[in-house]
Amino acid sequence: MSFKLRPDKKETENKTIRFPLPLIDRIEQTIANEDFSISFSGFVIQACEYALENMEHTGTKK
């Protein structure tokens, strides 16, 4: 399954996170090339959802 961006609005809560500057640049370049408007936060949320849905679990932690 590939990662596809979608326009989306959900109920949110503010969190502070630090990004490496090169990663910010890559994300901003990616969203600037989309046919529809998506915010930086929207991209990060969708990327996190995709990662969580597609990650391989190495075991169960109790």
Secondary structure, 3 states (H helix, E strand, C coil): CCCCCCCCCCCCCCCCCCCCHHHHHHHHHHHHCCCCCCCHHHHHHHHHHHHHHHCCCCCCCC
